[in-house]
Amino acid sequence: MMDFTYYKPHADVRQAVSSYYDVRIPAEVNDMMRAEIANIRIILSGSCEWELGGERHRFTPGDAILCGPTSAASSIRFAQGTHVFGMAVTPLGWARMFKVGADRMADRIVPLRTLVSPSAVPAFEAMLQASDCDRIKAGDTFFSAMLGDTPSLPHAELDVIADWLADPEPNELSDLLAKTDLSHRQIDRLCRTYFGASPKRLHRKFRALHAANRLTWKDLTDWRDIARTSYYDQSHFIREFKAFNGRTPSEFIQGMHILVRITLKERLQIAHESPFSLIG
């Protein structure tokens, strides 16, 4: 049905790109993509049609795209024989590689070539032309070229926000504010610039993604086992779960959400620099 494999990036770039993944799809697949962190995707064969942010996009072999952080589930179709090489970009990686705030790219897709720095163009072209056995190394080289000199970034604050989002227990904005000396306005700016949305939207998004993770990783058969007290009631939980994961909890458990369930299972096979990458 789908061959999905994760690979660990080189240690030098692992804070910027949390994982590489290779997806081969022998038969046509129509499914939902859940809300996610930023990704780079290269179409190697076949084609894919993705409806995101009210726009329908179609990608064919040779297309290399940057997908900003998404704030809701979206529909996607892979044609028979599609092969995609992808990379999950962390908030820190976004800040170091791209000169635009993540919120300005939220729910948007642009050609990666338009944001590649001049010094990284040769590495970008080499990555596009790399063979299967050399593609991971080519990706490492590309990201090393893109990162360049380390700018001054609020590393400690970004780590606190990432930890807040990666905690599966109920966490309100007040809990995040208590862990820093920053004001509500400063936290809001950091969340939008590096994570792509306001703290409130991020809290809703990752709370729902955590729920899907637990359903998958614990092989649960009753979604009520993971409905937390942070939701008003069951109907609230179901609405939020579907908004960010693309299916109701019952549909998700029954296996209709093929793409997400496979990726979540495979994602556990490699170590990630931050647990944030396991959720987003």
Backbone as a ProteinNet text record, in pm:
[ID]
protein_1_A
[PRIMARY]
MMDFTYYKPHADVRQAVSSYYDVRIPAEVNDMMRAEIANIRIILSGSCEWELGGERHRFTPGDAILCGPTSAASSIRFAQGTHVFGMAVTPLGWARMFKVGADRMADRIVPLRTLVSPSAVPAFEAMLQASDCDRIKAGDTFFSAMLGDTPSLPHAELDVIADWLADPEPNELSDLLAKTDLSHRQIDRLCRTYFGASPKRLHRKFRALHAANRLTWKDLTDWRDIARTSYYDQSHFIREFKAFNGRTPSEFIQGMHILVRITLKERLQIAHESPFSLIG
[TERTIARY]
82.3	0	85.9	185.5	272.7	400	514.2	643.4	699.8	705	741.2	859	973.2	1093.3	1152.2	1185.5	1251.1	1402.3	1477.6	1623.1	1669.1	1774	1826.6	1926.1	1910.8	2008	2141.4	2244.5	2374.7	2362.6	2445	2438	2454.3	2532.1	2558.1	2433.7	2334.1	2215.4	2087.8	2100.7	1984	1894.3	1949	1864.3	1776.5	1816.2	1741.5	1644.4	1684.6	1598.3	1589.6	1471.2	1458.9	1461	1424.2	1423	1412.5	1460.9	1433.5	1334.7	1254.2	1164.7	1148.4	1140.7	1127.1	993.4	907	773.3	754.7	719.5	689.2	546.2	468.5	325.2	291.6	282	259	120.9	16.9	-119.5	-172.6	-269.3	-324.7	-377.4	-351.9	-396.9	-466.1	-586.3	-658	-672.7	-619.2	-619.3	-616	-593.5	-584.5	-445.6	-393	-270.9	-313.5	-258	-292	-210.8	-248.4	-171	-28.6	70.9	209.3	303	429	532.5	577.7	670	717	788.9	774.4	838.8	890.5	995.8	1042.2	1013.8	957.3	924.6	970.6	1031.1	1077.2	1002.3	935.4	861.8	958.7	982.8	1078.9	1011.5	887.9	811.4	663.4	577.9	434.9	387.6	286.5	234.7	151.8	131.5	49.3	-33.1	-157.7	-248.4	-286.3	-267.4	-283.9	-369.3	-476.8	-562.7	-529	-474.2	-425.4	-455.6	-508.6	-535.4	-632.7	-725.9	-824.2	-774.6	-652.9	-598	-563.2	-578	-541.1	-407.9	-313.4	-180	-154.3	-81.1	-41.6	109	173.9	318.4	359	463.1	510.5	661.6	721	863.9	951.3	1044.7	1133.6	1091.9	966.2	920.4	980.8	1037	1088.3	1015.4	940.3	851.8	880	856.3	861	717.7	676.3	541.9	552.5	490.1	492.4	414.6	422.5	343.5	195.1	125.3	-17.3	-100.6	-217.7	-300.8	-428.1	-444.1	-562.9	-532.2	-616.8	-601.7	-632.8	-574.7	-594.4	-598.6	-664.9	-679.4	-565.1	-524	-413.2	-437.4	-390.6	-401.7	-266.2	-221	-98.9	-134.5	-78.6	-102.1	-24.7	-64.3	6.9	153.6	242.4	384.6	452.4	392.4	453	565.4	672.5	789.2	825	827.3	854.4	968.2	1060.5	1165.5	1136.9	1123.5	1085.3	1176.1	1165.1	1246.3	1160.9	1158.4	1082.8	1171.2	1129	1207.8	1162.6	1254.6	1222.4	1206.7	1143.6	1135.6	1273	1370.5	1505.3	1564.4	1542.2	1590.6	1527.4	1398.1	1329.9	1395.3	1417.8	1474.3	1613.7	1691	1828.2	1836.4	1737.9	1749	1666.4	1552.9	1461.7	1441	1433.8	1428.2	1285.4	1190.9	1051.2	990.6	904.3	842	756.4	755.1	678.3	529.4	480.2	338	300.7	394.2	367.8	364.1	417.6	417.6	322	246.3	154.4	49.2	23.9	-76.1	-45.9	81.9	124.2	230.3	238.7	340.4	408.2	541.7	615.6	728.4	775.4	892.7	1012.5	1078.2	1193.2	1302.7	1317.4	1423.5	1420.1	1299.8	1289.1	1346.9	1371.1	1422.8	1561.8	1621.8	1756.5	1858.8	1947.6	2051.2	2146.8	2204.6	2294.5	2407	2462.8	2574.4	2532	2400.9	2351.3	2293.7	2292	2233.5	2301.7	2435.8	2498.3	2456.2	2448.5	2405.9	2259.4	2178.4	2037	2022.9	2094.6	2088.5	2139.6	2246.7	2301.3	2200.4	2125.5	2025.4	1914.2	1873.2	1767.6	1811.8	1940.4	1991.4	2049.5	2051.9	2115.8	2042.1	2117.6	2058.8	2001.1	1924.8	1863.4	1966.5	2079.8	2179.5	2255.8	2253.3	2328.2	2238.9	2107.3	2015.5	2024.4	2043.9	2053.7	2177.7	2289.4	2413.4	2398.6	2331.5	2310.2	2222.1	2123.4	2039.3	2119	2207.7	2293.3	2378.4	2434.8	2518.2	2437.7	2316.1	2230.3	2197.7	2158.1	2122.6	2244	2359.6	2480.7	2507.7	2486.2	2506.7	2402.4	2278.6	2172.8	2188.8	2241.1	2251.7	2355.3	2472.7	2574.5	2608.7	2634.4	2666.6	2541.5	2561.9	2450.4	2410.2	2287.7	2244.8	2210.6	2192.3	2153.6	2005.2	1976	1839	1806	1679.4	1639.1	1627.5	1740.6	1740.8	1666.9	1695.7	1635.3	1483.4	1435.4	1291.4	1223.2	1289.1	1232.2	1225	1326.2	1324.4	1209.2	1183.1	1073.9	940.1	921.2	795.7	780.9	890	885.3	852.2	913.2	884.1	738.1	686.1	545.9	452.9	482.9	400.4	417.8	536.4	564.2	515.5	468.1	419	276.4	250.6	116.8	12.7	57.7	-37.7	-99.7	-218.5	-282	-189.8	-166.5	-80.1	-147.4	-175.2	-237.7	-129.8	-167.8	-73.3	-12.1	-88.7	-36.2	82	80	191.7	317	298.3	411.8	468.7	383.7	430.3	505.7	463.9	529	671	702.4	835	935.7	890.7	980.9	961.9	1052.1	1039.2	979	922.9	870.2	724.3	683.4	545.2	458.9	328.3	234.8	261.9	287.2	313	440.6	544.8	670.4	654	581.5	555.7	475.1	375.5	293.1	378.5	469.2	554.8	646.7	705.8	794.7	718.9	600.2	520.9	485.4	442.6	405	525.8	637.2	755	821.6	832.5	909	823.5	700.9	616.2	495	468.3	369.4	229.9	203.4	67.8	73.9	-38.9	-47.7	-36.1	-0.1	7.5	-123.8	-235.9	-366	-390.2	-360.2	-380.3	-284.5	-160.6	-63.1	-106.3	-158.4	-204.7	-314.8	-412.2	-521	-467.5	-378.9	-323.7	-249.3	-156.3	-72.6	-146	-245	-328.4	-399.5	-451.8	-520.4	-422.4	-303.1	-203.3	-154.2	-136.8	-98.9	-201.2	-328.9	-434.2	-421.5	-395.4	-378.1	-254	-147.7	-25.9	-53.3	-124.1	-149.9	-238.7	-337	-422.3	-340.2	-242.6	-160.6	-56.8	19.2	132.8	91.1	-25.4	-73.5	-173.3	-201.2	-295.1	-427.8	-478.4	-604.3	-723.7	-830.1	-950.7	-1069.2	-1048.8	-1155.2	-1097.5	-1141.2	-1083.9	-1109.3	-1207.7	-1235.7	-1121.6	-1034.1	-918.9	-820.5	-826.3	-728.6	-794.4	-925.1	-992.9	-963.5	-889	-840.6	-941.3	-919.8	-1008.9	-995.7	-896.4	-879	-984.9	-1063.2	-1173.9	-1302.5	-1390.5	-1514.8	-1600.9	-1612.5	-1693.6	-1652.6	-1720.6	-1684.5	-1702.1	-1808.2	-1830.3	-1720.6	-1673.5	-1562.1	-1436.2	-1408.7	-1292	-1300.3	-1415.7	-1431.9	-1410.9	-1468.3	-1451.6	-1305.3	-1236.6	-1096	-1009.2	-1034.1	-956.5	-970.1	-1091.7	-1114.6	-1054.8	-1062.5	-1011	-861.9	-786.9	-641.7	-589.5	-665.8	-622	-696.2	-807.1	-875.2	-982.7	-993	-1095.6	-1147.8	-1263.5	-1311	-1226.2	-1224.7	-1148.2	-1189.3	-1318.8	-1364.9	-1314.6	-1321.2	-1270.9	-1121	-1050.7	-905.3	-869.7	-939	-913.3	-943.5	-1045.7	-1085.9	-991.6	-889.2	-785.9	-805.8	-903.2	-925.1	-813.3	-746.6	-642.6	-508.7	-496.3	-382.4	-250.4	-243.3	-117.7	-63	-147	-100.7	-59.4	-137.6	-106.6	26.9	52.9	180.3	296.7	282.2	393.2	422.4	317.9	340.8	408.9	374.8	440.8	589	616	754.5	838.3	774.2	847.8	919.4	869.7	932.2	1060.7	1089	1202.6	1336.7	1334.9	1460.8	1452.5	1568.4	1573	1561.3	1487.5	1471	1538	1590.8	1660	1566.8	1441	1343	1213.6	1143.7	1015.1	913.2	937	849.8	835.6	943.5	941.4	855.8	836.6	752.8	605.1	571.2	431.3	396.1	477.7	445.2	490.7
-121.2	0	126.5	131.4	248.1	208.6	243	212.8	343.2	355.6	481.1	455.2	521.8	499.3	631.9	642.3	760.4	737.8	848.6	844.3	959	933.7	1034.7	1124.8	1256.3	1348.1	1343.6	1398	1408.1	1497.1	1468.7	1541.7	1692.3	1734.4	1877	1955.7	1888.6	1959.5	1914.3	1826.9	1763	1860.2	1971.7	2069	2146.2	2144.8	2218.9	2131	2007.8	1912.9	1787.6	1756.6	1650.4	1511.4	1500.2	1368	1382.8	1280.9	1263.3	1147.6	1149.1	1035.7	1009.5	882	836.3	762.3	808.9	751.7	700.2	572.3	511.7	459.9	500.5	470.4	395.1	261.9	182.1	198.9	221.3	237.7	373.8	425.3	557.3	562.8	674.6	694.9	830.3	831	953.8	956.2	1058.3	1057.1	1199.7	1209.6	1339	1355.1	1477.2	1514.1	1586.8	1547.5	1620.7	1749.3	1840.7	1962.6	1923.8	1997.3	1954.9	2073.7	2043.5	2145.7	2164.3	2257.5	2284.4	2163.3	2144.7	2034.3	2079.1	2013.3	2024.6	1891.5	1894.6	1770.6	1780.1	1671.7	1662.7	1548.3	1577.3	1475.6	1410.1	1280.4	1207.9	1134.4	1089.6	1025	1034.1	1006.4	1013.5	1157.7	1179.9	1314.8	1317.9	1438.3	1454.5	1581.8	1573.5	1688	1715.5	1840	1875.6	2001	1993.3	2108.7	2168.7	2289	2351.9	2500.7	2551.8	2694.2	2744.5	2660.9	2701.3	2694.4	2646.3	2633.9	2488.8	2450.1	2314.9	2321.6	2240.8	2238.5	2101.7	2100.5	1974.1	1976.2	1866.8	1858.7	1734.8	1751.2	1644.4	1627.9	1524.5	1499.1	1620.9	1643.9	1758.8	1874.7	1875	1981.5	1963.8	2071.1	2074.4	2187.5	2156.9	2255.6	2272.2	2393.7	2422.8	2440	2358.2	2364.5	2428.6	2542.8	2607.9	2529.4	2566.9	2498.2	2504.9	2395.3	2393.8	2398.6	2461.5	2486	2404	2313.7	2228.3	2108.8	2006.5	1890.9	1932	1860.8	1892.8	1764.2	1768.4	1649.1	1640.4	1516.3	1494.3	1366.9	1367.2	1248.9	1220.4	1096.8	1051.9	960.1	987.3	901.1	771.5	672.2	543.8	565.6	501.8	510.8	637.1	707.8	831.2	799.2	876.3	862.3	1002.5	1021.2	1151.5	1138.4	1233.9	1245.6	1372.8	1360.2	1475.3	1499.2	1618.6	1660.7	1745.4	1713.7	1791	1901.1	2024.8	2141.3	2188.9	2197.9	2242.7	2395.2	2449.4	2595.1	2662.2	2600.3	2655.7	2653	2543.5	2535	2641	2662.9	2766.6	2902.7	2933.1	3063.3	3083.3	2976.6	2987.8	2987.3	2928.2	2912.5	3010.2	3054	3134.7	3272.1	3372	3510.9	3562.7	3474.4	3513.3	3443.1	3512.6	3452.7	3332.8	3231.4	3110.3	3140.2	3241.5	3274.5	3328.1	3391.8	3442.4	3329.9	3214.1	3099	2990.3	3015.7	2914.4	2880.5	2750.8	2701.2	2745.9	2760.8	2798.5	2701.1	2689.5	2607.7	2693.9	2696.6	2774.2	2687.7	2716.2	2645.4	2670.1	2564.5	2579.2	2663	2651	2722.4	2872.9	2929.7	3074.4	3119.7	3025.3	3061.7	3004.5	2942.5	2887.4	3000	3009.1	3112.2	3085.6	3189.5	3171.2	3071.5	3074	2983.8	2838.1	2813.8	2676.7	2620.6	2700.2	2654.5	2528.4	2521	2396.9	2274.2	2286.8	2174.4	2139.8	2241.7	2218.1	2138.6	2178.7	2107.6	1964.2	1945.9	1811.4	1722.7	1781	1702.6	1657.2	1743.9	1708.3	1595.8	1592.1	1494.8	1369.8	1364.2	1253.3	1121.9	1014	880.8	842.3	734.7	691.1	670.9	610.6	578.1	701.9	810.4	930.5	1043.8	1022.5	1133.9	1186.6	1099	1144.6	1231.2	1185.8	1263.8	1397.4	1396.1	1520.4	1616	1560.4	1644.4	1708.8	1630.9	1685.7	1801.2	1782.8	1886.3	2011.7	1993.4	2107.8	2187.1	2118.2	2189.4	2256.7	2194.7	2259.1	2389.7	2388.5	2509.3	2616.1	2574	2668.6	2731.8	2656.1	2706.4	2816.5	2796.3	2899.2	2942.5	3073.1	3127.1	3126.5	3099.3	3094.3	3236.2	3279.8	3412.7	3412.3	3530.4	3541.1	3507.1	3399.2	3351.9	3325.9	3336.2	3310.5	3160.4	3090.8	2944.9	2896.5	2956.2	2909.2	2924.1	3037	3060.4	2964.3	2940	2846.9	2705.5	2668.2	2535.6	2523.3	2629.2	2626.8	2610.5	2683.3	2672.2	2533.3	2479.9	2345.7	2241.3	2254.2	2160	2170.3	2293.5	2315.2	2243.8	2255.4	2190.8	2039.6	1992.5	1848.9	1774.1	1846.1	1781.9	1732.6	1602	1550.2	1583.6	1627.2	1662.2	1798.5	1825.5	1955.1	2068.9	2162.2	2276.2	2401.3	2495.2	2619.2	2725.3	2836.5	2944.4	2995.2	2994.1	3039.2	2953.1	2823	2734.9	2773.8	2811.3	2854	2985.3	3080.3	3209.9	3195.6	3099.1	3078.8	3025.4	2967.7	2909	3007.1	3128.8	3228.2	3362.3	3454.8	3591.9	3681.8	3621.9	3698.7	3736.8	3845.9	3890.3	3809.4	3822.6	3755.8	3799.8	3928.6	3979.7	3920.4	3907.8	3850.8	3703.7	3628.6	3487.9	3474.3	3560.9	3557.5	3581.1	3676.9	3707.4	3590.4	3528.8	3415.2	3297.9	3270.8	3159.1	3180.9	3301	3329.6	3325.6	3385.7	3397.5	3263.4	3179.2	3055.6	2929.5	2933.5	2814	2828.5	2950.1	2969.2	3006.4	3022.8	3055.1	3112.5	3163.2	3216.7	3103.2	3134.5	3028.9	2953.1	3023.6	2957.3	2856.4	2896	2804.2	2686.4	2712.1	2603.7	2506.3	2560.8	2475.7	2383	2434.9	2351.8	2246	2289.3	2199.2	2082.3	2111.3	2004.4	1919	1975.1	1894.6	1785.4	1820.6	1723.1	1623.6	1669.6	1578.9	1478.2	1523.8	1431.7	1319.6	1353.9	1254	1146.3	1187.4	1090.6	1005.1	1066.7	989.7	878.8	912.6	812.4	699.7	735.4	631.4	534.3	586.3	503.1	423.8	492.3	428.1	329.9	351.5	260.5	157.7	163	68.5	64.1	179.7	186.8	164.4	110.7	85.2	167.4	247.4	334.1	474	568.2	702.2	772.2	728.1	792.5	772.8	673.7	651.9	768.1	848.6	956.9	1094.8	1101.2	1231.3	1294.2	1402.3	1461.5	1561.2	1595.6	1689.2	1830.3	1856.6	1990.2	2022.3	1923.4	1947	1965.5	2050.1	2079.1	1953.6	1878.9	1757.6	1672.4	1560	1468.8	1532.5	1608	1669.9	1771.1	1842.7	1936	1860.5	1750.7	1669.8	1618.4	1569.2	1513.7	1621.8	1740.2	1850.1	1889.6	1904.8	1945.2	1836.7	1712.1	1601.6	1599	1612.5	1607.1	1728.4	1846.1	1967.4	1958.1	1896.2	1892.3	1759	1650.9	1519.1	1469.4	1533.3	1500.9	1395.3	1324.7	1222.3	1233.8	1177.9	1169.3	1065	1065.3	962.9	820.5	795	660.2	620.6	712.7	684.6	658.2	734.9	719.2	580.2	536.6	405.2	293.2	312	209	197	282.6	266.1	343.2	435.7	511.7	612.1	652.2	754.8	686.7	627.8	543	618	734	806.9	843.7	900.1	942	822.6	716.1	601.6	538.2	528.1	470.6	559.9	690.3	780.2	783	779.3	781.4	654.3	541.2	415.3	420	465.5	467.7	573.7	681.5	791.8	749.1	646.4	597.8	520.6	488.2	401.7	473.5	607.9	681	776.2	814.4	911.4	1052.2	1138.7	1276.4	1368.6	1479.6	1575.2	1629.4	1647.6	1699	1621.9	1595.4	1528.3	1609.9	1739.1	1823.5	1764.6	1707.6	1652.7	1528	1459.2	1339.9	1375.7	1495.7	1535.7	1612.7	1713.3	1798.3	1742.7
0	0	0	88.8	99.1	172	113.5	174.9	229.2	360.7	425.9	518.6	494.6	574.5	620	749.1	804.6	812.3	799.6	811.1	900.8	975.7	1067.2	993.1	1001.1	940.2	1014.4	951.5	1016.1	1139.7	1239.5	1366.3	1348.1	1247.1	1226.8	1186.4	1130.8	1082.6	1153.7	1252	1312.6	1389	1436.5	1504.7	1406.4	1279.5	1178	1101.3	1076.3	1005.9	1092.2	1140.6	1240.4	1179.3	1051.5	987.9	836.9	767.4	625.4	614.1	509.3	487.6	338.6	307.4	169.5	158.4	68.6	54.9	-87.1	-99	-229.2	-224.8	-324	-325.1	-453.5	-447.5	-568.9	-629.3	-545.5	-594.2	-551.9	-624.5	-594	-450.1	-383.6	-245.8	-235.7	-182.5	-147.7	3.8	68.2	214.3	266.8	398	465.3	525.3	516.2	587	714.1	826.4	947.2	954.2	1041.9	1061.3	1101.6	1052.1	1073.5	1081.5	1113	1111.1	966.5	943.1	807.5	748.8	618.4	548.4	412.4	367.5	229.7	163.2	42.6	-27.5	-173	-219.3	-357.9	-425	-534.8	-608.9	-706.6	-689	-771.7	-887	-866.2	-972.9	-938.4	-1038.2	-1014.9	-1002.4	-923.1	-900.7	-773.6	-723.1	-603.9	-616.8	-571.1	-568.9	-424.1	-383.5	-242.8	-232.9	-156.6	-134.8	0.7	-1.2	121.6	118.2	228.6	237.9	133.3	92.4	-7.6	-149.8	-171.6	-305.8	-335.1	-462.8	-505	-580	-535.1	-594.2	-657	-766.8	-829.9	-851.5	-811.4	-820.6	-899.4	-979.5	-1067.8	-1050.7	-1111	-1091.8	-1119.6	-1028.3	-1038.5	-949.7	-904	-815.9	-676.4	-623.3	-486.4	-416.4	-312.1	-251.4	-102.3	-55.1	87.7	135.1	230.1	287	424.1	441	570.8	674.2	801.2	904.9	869.9	886.1	853.3	980.8	969.9	1087.8	1089.8	993.1	988.3	899.4	907.4	819.7	675.5	579.7	438.4	357.4	243.5	159.9	59.3	28.8	-63.4	-143	-266.9	-352.3	-415.7	-402.8	-466.7	-582.8	-699.1	-814.1	-798.7	-873	-873.7	-911.2	-835.9	-866.8	-818	-725.1	-674	-575.8	-585.8	-497.9	-448.7	-317.1	-256.8	-156.3	-162.4	-60.5	17.2	150	230	348.8	405.8	519.2	611.3	740.4	838.4	895.2	880	920.6	1058.6	1152.4	1287.6	1290.5	1393.9	1406.7	1407	1472.8	1473.3	1332.6	1260.6	1123.9	1035	1055.1	977.5	1002.4	1128.3	1164.3	1105.8	1096.6	1047	894.7	827.8	682.7	600.4	655.3	575.1	638.3	555.7	603	615.1	627.6	640	760.8	834.4	950.6	913.5	999.5	970	958.3	1029.3	1019.7	881.8	813.5	678	575.7	612.9	522.3	569.3	676.1	727.3	622.3	605.5	510	367.2	337	201.3	151.2	19.9	-45.9	-151.7	-149.5	-249.4	-305.2	-427.4	-480.3	-389.8	-347.4	-258.3	-322.7	-453.4	-524.7	-495.9	-474.5	-455.1	-321.3	-228.1	-97	-69.1	-169.2	-153.1	-163.4	-66.1	-69.5	-184.9	-243.8	-359.5	-333	-212.3	-182	-174.8	-156.9	-143.7	-273	-380.9	-507.5	-560.9	-563.9	-612.6	-532	-400.5	-316	-340.4	-366.6	-397.1	-526.2	-629.6	-757.8	-743.2	-664.5	-643.4	-570.4	-475.1	-403.3	-497.7	-588.9	-684.1	-777.6	-809.3	-906.4	-840.4	-709.2	-638.2	-661.1	-661.6	-670.8	-535.5	-531	-405.4	-295.5	-329.2	-226.9	-178.4	-255.6	-217.5	-168.1	-167.4	-142	2.1	99.6	238.7	257.3	204.3	214.6	142.2	27.5	-46.7	32.4	104.4	189.2	301.2	363.8	469.8	416.1	296.4	236.3	206.1	157.1	126.4	252.4	357.7	480	543.1	535.1	586.9	513.6	381.1	301	333.8	361.5	392	530.5	624.6	760.7	773.7	712.6	715.4	856.1	872.9	1005.1	1093.1	1220	1313.2	1355.7	1322.8	1366.4	1514.6	1567.9	1708.2	1720.5	1791.1	1804	1951.3	1987.2	2126.6	2153.1	2153.5	2165.5	2290.2	2404.1	2528.4	2523.3	2474.5	2468.1	2369.2	2255.4	2157.4	2215.2	2293.6	2356.1	2455.6	2530.2	2627.4	2556.2	2445.9	2370.5	2311.4	2254.1	2195.7	2302.1	2420.2	2528.9	2572.6	2574.3	2611.8	2513	2384.6	2282.6	2283	2320.3	2315.7	2439.1	2539.9	2661.9	2638.9	2650.2	2622.7	2728.3	2844.8	2949.9	2919.9	2973.3	2951.1	2993.7	2904.6	2932.5	2878.4	2964.7	2922.1	2898.8	2839	2812.5	2942	3048.4	3177.8	3221.7	3187.6	3221.5	3143.6	3016.6	2934.8	2988	3018	3067.5	3199.2	3280.4	3409.8	3395.8	3281	3259.7	3200.4	3168.1	3109.3	3178	3146.3	3195.6	3088.6	2984.3	2872.9	2896.2	2832.1	2840.2	2744.1	2760	2668.9	2525.2	2503.7	2368.9	2310.6	2390.9	2341.7	2305.9	2389	2359.9	2231	2214.8	2094	1970.4	1976.7	1861.5	1828.6	1930.6	1906.9	1845	1896.9	1845.1	1699	1665.2	1526.4	1433.3	1476.8	1390.7	1364.5	1466.7	1453.6	1443.2	1495.9	1494.5	1402.5	1356.3	1252.2	1295.1	1425.1	1470.3	1611.5	1656	1792.2	1893.6	2018.4	2120.1	2135.5	2128.5	2144.6	2033.6	1908.6	1795.7	1804.9	1842.6	1857.5	1966.4	2075.8	2186	2138.2	2065	2012	1914.7	1827.8	1726	1788.9	1876	1930.9	2033.2	2099.4	2187.8	2107.7	1989.9	1905.1	1843.9	1806.4	1748.6	1852.3	1975.8	2083.2	2097	2086.2	2100.6	1993	1869	1760	1781.1	1831.9	1860.3	1961.5	2068.3	2171.3	2118.3	2036	1977.2	1894.8	1819.2	1731.2	1808.5	1891.6	1956.3	2065	2124.7	2229.2	2176.1	2045	1983	2057.9	2092.5	2166.1	2073	2127.7	2049.8	2096.5	2199.9	2250.8	2268.5	2184.1	2187.8	2321.4	2395.8	2524.6	2624	2594.9	2682.1	2676.9	2570.4	2557.6	2553.2	2566.8	2573.3	2709.2	2707.4	2832.1	2890.6	3014.3	3082.6	3027.1	2943.6	2888	2782.7	2741.1	2648.5	2729.2	2677.2	2748.8	2764.8	2655.4	2656.4	2536.7	2516.5	2408.2	2271.2	2252.9	2121.9	2089.8	2192.2	2172.3	2131.4	2198.8	2165.1	2021.3	1980.9	1846.1	1740.1	1762.6	1665.8	1652.1	1764.6	1760	1696.2	1730.6	1675.3	1522.8	1473.9	1329.3	1258.9	1319.6	1257.2	1228.1	1318.3	1302.6	1249.7	1264.5	1218	1094.3	1059.6	936	943.9	1055.9	1076.4	1219.5	1242.9	1381.1	1453.5	1586	1659	1621.1	1606.4	1570.2	1432.6	1335.4	1201	1203.6	1285.2	1296.1	1348.9	1451.4	1510.4	1411.6	1329.3	1234	1115.3	1109.7	1008	880.5	876.4	754.5	729.1	836.3	824.9	796.4	678.8	644.3	653	589.4	579.3	716.8	802.3	934.7	1019.1	1018.1	1102.9	1063.1	933	887.9	927.4	904.9	936.8	1086.3	1168.7	1313.2	1361.1	1304.4	1340.7	1302.5	1180.7	1132.6	1202.2	1246.1	1307.5	1434.6	1499.4	1622.4	1596.8	1470.7	1440.2	1447.2	1447.6	1459.6	1577.6	1629.9	1738.8	1681.5	1749.7	1706.8	1807.2	1755.9	1842	1950.8	1916.8	2012.5	1999.5	2110.5	2101.4	2021.7	2004.2	1922.7	1782.1	1729.6	1595.3	1584.6	1694.6	1693.2	1685.5	1726.3	1726.9	1600.6	1566.1	1452.1	1320.4
[MASK]
++++++++++++++++++++++++++++++++++++++++++++++++++++++++++++++++++++++++++++++++++++++++++++++++++++++++++++++++++++++++++++++++++++++++++++++++++++++++++++++++++++++++++++++++++++++++++++++++++++++++++++++++++++++++++++++++++++++++++++++++++++++++++++++++++++++++++++++++++++++++

